[in-house]
């Protein structure tokens, strides 16, 4: 009895992007990425409020 190859558990990856969108890796050069990462902590981020319920989200928005 031989060892068989493991089947692909999730199947082929499907695109979750909306029609007309495409993924393009490395569109922002690495040096620009570094500049952006240095600037992010200086942004005045505030918690996001959902509608009229007053529920606060866990993500910051500027």
KACORUR-V791529 format. One record per run of one state. SS is the DSSP state (H for helix, E for strand, L for the rest). FROM is the first residue (numbers start at 1). LEN is the number of residues. If there is no record, write none. Layout:
BEGIN
ss=(SS SS)
from=(FROM FROM)
len=(LEN LEN)
END
This chain:
BEGIN
ss=(L H L E L E L)
from=(1 30 41 46 51 55 62)
len=(29 11 5 5 4 7 1)
END
